[in-house]
Amino acid sequence: MGSAFHDLHAPGRLLMLPNAWDAGSARLIEECGAAAIATTSAGLAWARGYPDGNALPPSVLARAVAEITRVVRIPVSADVEGGYSNDLAEVAEVIARVIDAGAVGINLEDGADPPDLLCAKIEVAKRAGARAGVARFVNARTHTYLRGLVPVERAVEASVERAARYLRKTEPLNPAS
């Protein structure tokens, strides 16, 4: 699945990742013709009785990803919110569990945390993918607007600055490295 997901990221190709919250929604999305699926953190958490925002137990997340990857034949990218911790060892464990569950991509967000922390989490995610022997994709998101991290007149500039930092960190690792 990793190579199929990699091919979907070819230059000039538009990749749309519809969001699934359970195995049923994932199958429906696949049947509608999606080339790949992402999980939605909010939908996945709410469907299991938890609020959005790093509240879902990582074991529940891993089970949900496993249920989704079991029923689809297309790549799945898992939203791990902020990694469910600011402790990098714990983030690494969450990401390893999601990869073991079949995810070929990871979605990480900065929330209200400093950009340096998300950069470190991206590195952890890349190393977890390399240990699994497959190049993994890390989609880094910034919450500059959502969290009102800077005055509105600086929001575009701050978002671009964060995005540039995250982009430098998200280049896939070669599985042989």
ABEGO torsion letter per residue (X at the ends): XAAAAAAAABBGBBBBBBBBABAAAAAAAAAAGBABBBBBAAAAAAAAGBBBGGABBAAAAAAAAAAAAAABABBBBBBAEAGGBABAAAAAAAAAAAAAAGBABBBBBAEABBAAAAAAAAAAAAAAAAAAGBBBBBBBBBAAAAAGABBAAAAAAAAAAAAAAAAAAABBBBAAX
